[in-house]
Amino acid sequence: MSVQQIQIRATYMRGGTSKGTFFHIADLPKAAQVAGAARDKLLLRIVGSPDPYGKQIDGMGGATSSTSKTVLVAKSTRADQDVDYYFGQVSIDKPFVDWSGNCGNLSSAVGPFAIRCGLVDDLVSDGIQVVRIWQANIQKTILAYVPMRGGCVQECGDYEIDGVAFGAAEVKLEFVAPVDPSEPLFPTGNLIDDLEVPNIGTFKVTMISAGIPTIFLNAEDLGYSGCELQGDINSDIAALEKFETIRAYGAIKMGLIQELEEAKTRAHTPKIAFVSKPQNYVASSGKEILASDIDLNVRALSMGQLHHAMMGTASVAIGCAACVAGTLPNLACGGVQKESVTFGHPSGVLKVGATIEKIDGKYSIIKASMSRSARVIMDGFVYVPSDVME
């Protein structure tokens, strides 16, 4: 039987320091309009996974954790939201899509994409359009403040973020109550825990569920300075295996998984990061970062690799953790109470804020905020062999 290609409406967008293929759910083949194996199989093929060569040459992915991503958007089923947003982190070399978390960077592109698709009512012609986004993966609200001009999304501008070569229009994001008040911000109830990892060691860790479940360690406990770039970590296979083992044991301690093997199918969450006091360093672009301009240094891994900048959701975790006195990120800042922090990452710096209340000894995150930018790169159709839907 002859197999033909089928076309599917799609938009390729940059959001923050990530890129991904965006879809209006109604534009997907009927079988893929609902969650399940058919949807995952289609998205894997579109992105170009699984690829044993690790290049995703035959798909839209860019062979990094920052570019092997997909986003689905639909008119919200909730009266208090504009759109429902699903994020899929696509494994590069394995046949699975991880729907367990969010992408904070691509969240900045969801509002502009939803407006382009006609999914947002009562648009302002000029000014700021607030798009109420229901992040369906994690059941949380994100408010995107999208600049408008002449009834259309304003994409061009001079707002620059480290990790992106060109300027664009600023999109402010607010992550509303990133941790439900009924849920613990610190899953173990402690600001710092001892995490025992057999055959590796015992580490001081801060584990937090804001933004995305994240495990923070001290850089020096791992033998690092906190100023490392991708080449310093990603070329060290033994180090990557060590990080993955620590991540798996941390996931168990956070209650995210029950058995170590489960970590293999939950590669997107939790994240693992290491922190240090502010230090001078040279970013991957050659830009000099001064200790006086930052509160702390943070390096984080995503999908088993050191991230080239910082994941948006991990940035929320950093901001929330650093604003609670006594956590490892906060101690790296000097141990003082803060409402926002500027941290250094491999590509430069990023400022995040968090509004936190403590009532009867319990921490509650009112909101976390940061600014990103977003831009449409390609709009049209993606093509896949028709047998992917069989």
For each residue, the residues with C-beta under 8 A, 3 or more apart:
1:
2:
3: 385 386 387
4: 385 386
5: 383 384 385 386
6: 29 383 384 385 386 389
7: 381 382 383
8: 23 27 28 29 46 381 382 383 384
9: 23 24 27 380 381
10: 21 22 23 27 46 60 379 380 381 382
11: 21 22 23 113 116 376 378 379
12: 19 20 21 22 60 376 377 378 379
13: 19 20 22 71 106 109 112 113 374 375 376 377
14: 18 19 109 164 374 375 377
15: 18 19 20 103 105 106 107 108 109 110 372 374
16: 104 105 106 108 109 161 163 164 312 372 373 374
17: 66 105 161 163 164 308 309 310 347
18: 14 15 66 67 69 103 105 106 311 312
19: 12 13 14 15 62 66 67 69 377
20: 12 13 15 67 69 70 71 103 106 109
21: 10 11 12 46 47 60 69 70 71 382
22: 10 11 12 13 70 71 72 73 109 113
23: 8 9 10 11 27 28 70 71 72 73
24: 9 27 73 74 117 119
25: 28 33 72 73 74 86
26: 33 74
27: 8 9 10 23 24
28: 8 23 25 32 33 39 42 72
29: 6 8 32 33 38 42 389
30: 33
31: 34 38 39 389
32: 28 29 38 39 42 43 389
33: 25 26 28 29 30 39
34: 31 38 39
35: 39 86 99
36: 39 40
37: 40 41
38: 29 31 32 34 41 42 389
39: 28 31 32 33 34 35 36 42 43
40: 36 37 43 44 88 96 97
41: 37 38 44 45 388 389
42: 28 29 32 38 39 45 46 384 388 389
43: 32 39 40 46 47 70 88 90 97
44: 40 41 47 49 50 90 95 96 97
45: 41 42 48 49 59 384 385 388
46: 8 10 21 42 43 59 60 70 382 384
47: 21 43 44 56 59 60 61 68 69 70 90
48: 45 51 56 57 58 59 60 61
49: 44 45 56 59 61 68 90 91 92 93 94 95
50: 44 91 92 93 94 95
51: 48 54 55 56 57 58 59 63 92 93
52: 93
53: 57
54: 51 63 92 93
55: 51 63
56: 47 48 49 51 59 60 61 62 63 68 92
57: 48 51 53
58: 48 51
59: 45 46 47 48 49 51 56
60: 10 12 21 46 47 48 56 382
61: 47 48 49 56 67 68 69 90 92
62: 19 56 66 67 68
63: 51 54 55 56 67 68 92
64: 67 68 305 308
65: 68 89 302 303 304 305 307
66: 17 18 19 62 69 105 302 307 308 309
67: 18 19 20 61 62 63 64
68: 47 49 56 61 62 63 64 65 89 90 91 92 303
69: 18 19 20 21 47 61 66 87 88 89 90 103 106
70: 20 21 22 23 43 46 47 87 88 90 97
71: 13 20 21 22 23 85 86 87 88 103 106 109 110 113
72: 22 23 25 28 85 86 87 88
73: 22 23 24 25 83 84 85 86 110 113 114 117 119
74: 24 25 26 83 84 119
75: 82 83 84 119
76: 81 82 83 84 132 134
77: 84
78: 81 84 134
79:
80: 132
81: 76 78 84 132 133 134 141
82: 75 76 114 119 120 121 131 132 133
83: 73 74 75 76 110 114 119 120 131 132 133 134
84: 73 74 75 76 77 78 81 134 136
85: 71 72 73 107 110 133 134 135 136 142
86: 25 35 71 72 73 99 136 137
87: 69 70 71 72 99 101 102 103 106 135 137
88: 40 43 69 70 71 72 97 98 99
89: 65 68 69 97 98 99 101 103 267 268 303
90: 43 44 47 49 61 68 69 70 97 98
91: 49 50 68 94 95 96 97 98 267 303
92: 49 50 51 54 56 61 63 68 303
93: 49 50 51 52 54
94: 49 50 91
95: 44 49 50 91
96: 40 44 91 265
97: 40 43 44 70 88 89 90 91
98: 88 89 90 91 101 265 266 267 268 269
99: 35 86 87 88 89 137
100: 137 266 268 269
101: 87 89 98 137 138 212 213 268 269 313
102: 87 107 135 137 138 140 211 212 313
103: 15 18 20 69 71 87 89 106 107 311 312 313
104: 16 107 108 173 175 211 212 311 312 313 314 315 316 370 372
105: 15 16 17 18 66 108 311 312 372
106: 13 15 16 18 20 69 71 87 103 109 110 312
107: 15 85 102 103 104 110 133 135 142 144 173 312 372
108: 15 16 104 105 111 112 144 171 173 312 372 373 374
109: 13 14 15 16 20 22 71 106 112 113 171 374 375
110: 15 71 73 83 85 106 107 113 114 131 133 142 144
111: 108 114 115 120 129 131 133 144 145 146 171 374
112: 13 108 109 115 116 144 146 153 155 171 374 376
113: 11 13 22 71 73 109 110 116 117 376
114: 73 82 83 110 111 117 119 120 131 133
115: 111 112 118 119 120 123 129 131 146 148 153
116: 11 112 113 153 376
117: 24 73 113 114
118: 115
119: 24 73 74 75 82 83 114 115
120: 82 83 111 114 115 123 129 131
121: 82
122:
123: 115 120 129 148 151
124: 127 128 129 148
125: 148 150 151
126: 148 149 150
127: 124 147 148
128: 124 145 146 147 148
129: 111 115 120 123 124 145 146 147 148
130: 143 144 145 146
131: 82 83 110 111 114 115 120 143 144 146
132: 76 80 81 82 83 141 143
133: 81 82 83 85 107 110 111 114 141 142 143 144
134: 76 78 81 83 84 85 139 140 141
135: 85 87 102 107 138 139 140 141 142
136: 84 85 86 139
137: 86 87 99 100 101 102
138: 101 102 135 212
139: 134 135 136
140: 102 134 135 175 176 177 178
141: 81 132 133 134 135 175 176 177
142: 85 107 110 133 135 173 174 175 176
143: 130 131 132 133 173 174 176
144: 107 108 110 111 112 130 131 133 171 172 173
145: 111 128 129 130 171 172 173 174
146: 111 112 115 128 129 130 131 153 171
147: 127 128 129 153 154 157 169 170 171
148: 115 123 124 125 126 127 128 129 151 152 153 154
149: 126 152 154
150: 125 126
151: 123 125 148
152: 148 149
153: 112 115 116 146 147 148
154: 147 148 149 157 169
155: 112 168 169 374 375 376
156: 168 169 375
157: 147 154 167 168 169 170 373
158: 167
159: 167 168 169 170 371 373
160: 164 166 167
161: 16 17 164 348 350 371 372 373
162: 283 285 287 309 345 347 348 349 350
163: 16 17 308 309 310 345 347 348
164: 14 16 17 160 161 168 373
165:
166: 160
167: 157 158 159 160 373
168: 155 156 157 159 164 373 374 375
169: 147 154 155 156 157 159 373
170: 147 157 159 371 372 373
171: 108 109 111 112 144 145 146 147 371 372 373 374
172: 144 145 369 370 371
173: 104 107 108 142 143 144 145 312 369 370 371 372
174: 142 143 145 367 368 369
175: 104 140 141 142 178 211 316 367 368 369
176: 140 141 142 143 366 367
177: 140 141 180 181 364 365 366 367
178: 140 175 210 211 316 320 365 367 368
179: 183 184 185 209 210 320 364 365
180: 177 183
181: 177 364
182:
183: 179 180 209
184: 179 187 189 209
185: 179 208 209 210 320 324 363 364 365
186: 189 190 191 206 207 208 209 363
187: 184 207 208 209 213 253 254 255
188: 193 207 253 254
189: 184 186
190: 186 193
191: 186 206 324 326 327
192: 204 205 206 326 327 328
193: 188 190 204 205 206 207 253
194: 202 203 204 205
195: 202 203 204 205 215 246 249 250 253
196: 202 249
197: 200 201 202 203 245 246 249
198: 249
199:
200: 197 242 245 246
201: 197
202: 194 195 196 197
203: 194 195 197 217 218 221 222 246
204: 192 193 194 195 217 218 221 328
205: 192 193 194 195 215 216 217 250 328
206: 186 191 192 193 215 216 321 327 328 329
207: 186 187 188 193 213 214 215 216 250 253 254 270
208: 185 186 187 213 214 216 317 320 321 327
209: 179 183 184 185 186 187 213 254
210: 178 179 185 214 316 317 320 321 354 365 368
211: 102 104 175 178 214 312 313 314 315 316 317 319 320 368
212: 101 102 104 138 269 270 271 311 313 314 316 317
213: 101 187 207 208 209 251 254 256 269 270 271 317
214: 207 208 210 211 270 271 272 273 300 314 317 318 321
215: 195 205 206 207 246 247 250 254 270 271 272 273
216: 205 206 207 208 273 274 275 317 321 327 328 329
217: 203 204 205 221 222 246 272 273 274 275 328
218: 203 204 221 222 274 275 276 328 332
219: 222 224 225 226 274 275 276 297 299
220: 223 224 225 226 276
221: 203 204 217 218 274
222: 203 217 218 219 274
223: 220
224: 219 220 228 274 276 299
225: 219 220 228 276 279
226: 219 220 274 275 276 277 279 297 298 299
227: 276 279 281 297 344
228: 224 225 232 233 299 306 346
229: 232 233 283 284 306 346
230: 233 234 284 305 306 307 308 346
231: 234 235
232: 228 229 235 236 306
233: 228 229 230 236 239 240 299 301 305 306
234: 230 231 240 305 306
235: 231 232
236: 232 233 239 240
237: 240 241
238: 241 242
239: 233 236 242 243
240: 233 234 236 237 243 244 301 304 305
241: 237 238 244 245
242: 200 238 239 245 246
243: 239 240 246 247 272 301 304
244: 240 241 247 248 263 304
245: 197 200 241 242 248 249
246: 195 197 200 203 215 217 242 243 249 250 272
247: 215 243 244 250 251 263 270 271 272 301
248: 244 245 251 252 257 260 263
249: 195 196 197 198 245 246 252 253 260
250: 195 205 207 215 246 247 253 254 270 272
251: 213 247 248 254 256 257 262 263 266 269 270
252: 248 249 255 256 257 258 259 260
253: 187 188 193 195 207 249 250
254: 187 188 207 209 213 215 250 251 270
255: 187 252
256: 213 251 252 266 269 270
257: 248 251 252 260 262 263 266
258: 252 262
259: 252 262
260: 248 249 252 257 263
261: 264
262: 251 257 258 259 265 266
263: 244 247 248 251 257 260 266 267
264: 261 267
265: 96 98 262
266: 98 100 251 256 257 262 263 269
267: 89 91 98 263 264 303 304
268: 89 98 100 101 302 303
269: 98 100 101 212 213 251 256 266
270: 207 212 213 214 215 247 250 251 254 256
271: 212 213 214 215 247 300 301 302 311 313 314 317
272: 214 215 217 243 246 247 250 300 301
273: 214 215 216 217 298 299 300 301 314 317 318
274: 216 217 218 219 221 222 224 226 298 299 300
275: 216 217 218 219 226 296 297 298 328 329 332
276: 218 219 220 224 225 226 227 279 296 297 332
277: 226 296 297 332 334
278: 291 292 294 295 296 297 332 344
279: 225 226 227 276 291 297 344
280: 288 289 290 291
281: 227 288 289 297 344
282: 286 287 288 289
283: 162 229 286 287 288 289 344 346 347 348
284: 229 230 308 346 347
285: 162 347 348
286: 282 283
287: 162 282 283 348
288: 280 281 282 283
289: 280 281 282 283 293 294 344 348 349
290: 280 293 294
291: 278 279 280 294
292: 278
293: 289 290 342 349
294: 278 289 290 291 297 342 343 344 349
295: 278 322 332 333 334 338 341 342 343
296: 275 276 277 278 322 329 332 333 341 343 344
297: 219 226 227 275 276 277 278 279 281 294 332 343 344 345
298: 226 273 274 275 310 318 329 343 344 345
299: 219 224 226 228 233 273 274 306 307 345 346
300: 214 271 272 273 274 306 307 310 311 314 345
301: 233 240 243 247 271 272 273 304 305 306 307
302: 65 66 268 271 305 307 311 314
303: 65 68 89 91 92 267 268
304: 65 240 243 244 267 301
305: 64 65 230 233 234 240 301 302
306: 228 229 230 232 233 234 299 300 301 346
307: 65 66 230 299 300 301 302 310 311 314 345 346
308: 17 64 66 163 230 284 346 347
309: 17 66 162 163 345 346 347 348 350
310: 17 163 298 300 307 314 315 318 343 345 347 350
311: 18 103 104 105 212 271 300 302 307 314 315
312: 16 18 103 104 105 106 107 108 173 211 315 316 370 372
313: 101 102 103 104 211 212 271 316 317
314: 104 211 212 214 271 273 300 302 307 310 311 317 318
315: 104 211 310 311 312 318 319 343 350 352 370
316: 104 175 178 210 211 212 312 313 319 320 352 354 368 370
317: 208 210 211 212 213 214 216 271 273 313 314 320 321
318: 214 273 298 310 314 315 321 322 329 341 343 352
319: 211 315 316 322 323 340 341 352 353 354 368 370
320: 178 179 185 208 210 211 316 317 323 324 354 356 365 368
321: 206 208 210 214 216 317 318 324 327 328 329 330
322: 295 296 318 319 327 329 330 332 333 338 341 343 354
323: 319 320 330 337 338 339 340 341 353 354 356
324: 185 191 320 321 327 330 356 363
325: 330 335 336 337
326: 191 192 330 331 335
327: 191 192 206 208 216 321 322 324 330 331
328: 192 204 205 206 216 217 218 275 321 331 332
329: 206 216 275 296 298 318 321 322 332 333 341
330: 321 322 323 324 325 326 327 333 335 336 338
331: 326 327 328 334 335
332: 218 275 276 277 278 295 296 297 322 328 329
333: 295 296 322 329 330 336 338 341
334: 277 295 331
335: 325 326 330 331
336: 325 330 333
337: 323 325
338: 295 322 323 330 333 341
339: 323 353 354 355
340: 319 323 351 352 353 354
341: 295 296 318 319 322 323 329 333 338 351 352
342: 293 294 295 349 350 351
343: 294 295 296 297 298 310 315 318 322 349 350 352
344: 227 278 279 281 283 289 294 296 297 298 348 349
345: 162 163 297 298 299 300 307 309 310 348 349 350
346: 228 229 230 283 284 299 306 307 308 309
347: 17 162 163 283 284 285 308 309 310
348: 161 162 163 283 285 287 289 309 344 345
349: 162 289 293 294 342 343 344 345
350: 161 162 309 310 315 342 343 345 370
351: 340 341 342 370 371
352: 315 316 318 319 340 341 343 368 369 370
353: 319 323 339 340 368 369 370
354: 210 316 319 320 322 323 339 340 365 367 368 369
355: 339 365 366 367 368
356: 320 323 324 363 364 365 366
357: 363 364 366
358: 361 362 363 364
359: 362 364
360:
361: 358
362: 358 359
363: 185 186 324 356 357 358
364: 177 179 181 185 356 357 358 359
365: 177 178 179 185 210 320 354 355 356 368
366: 176 177 355 356 357
367: 174 175 176 177 178 354 355
368: 174 175 178 210 211 316 319 320 352 353 354 355 365
369: 172 173 174 175 352 353 354
370: 104 172 173 312 315 316 319 350 351 352 353
371: 159 161 170 171 172 173 351
372: 15 16 104 105 107 108 161 170 171 173 312
373: 16 108 157 159 161 164 167 168 169 170 171
374: 13 14 15 16 108 109 111 112 155 168 171
375: 13 14 109 155 156 168
376: 11 12 13 112 113 116 155 379
377: 12 13 14 19
378: 11 12
379: 10 11 12 376
380: 9 10
381: 7 8 9 10
382: 7 8 10 21 46 60
383: 5 6 7 8
384: 5 6 8 42 45 46 388
385: 3 4 5 6 45 388
386: 3 4 5 6 389 390
387: 3 390
388: 41 42 45 384 385
389: 6 29 31 32 38 41 42 386
390: 386 387
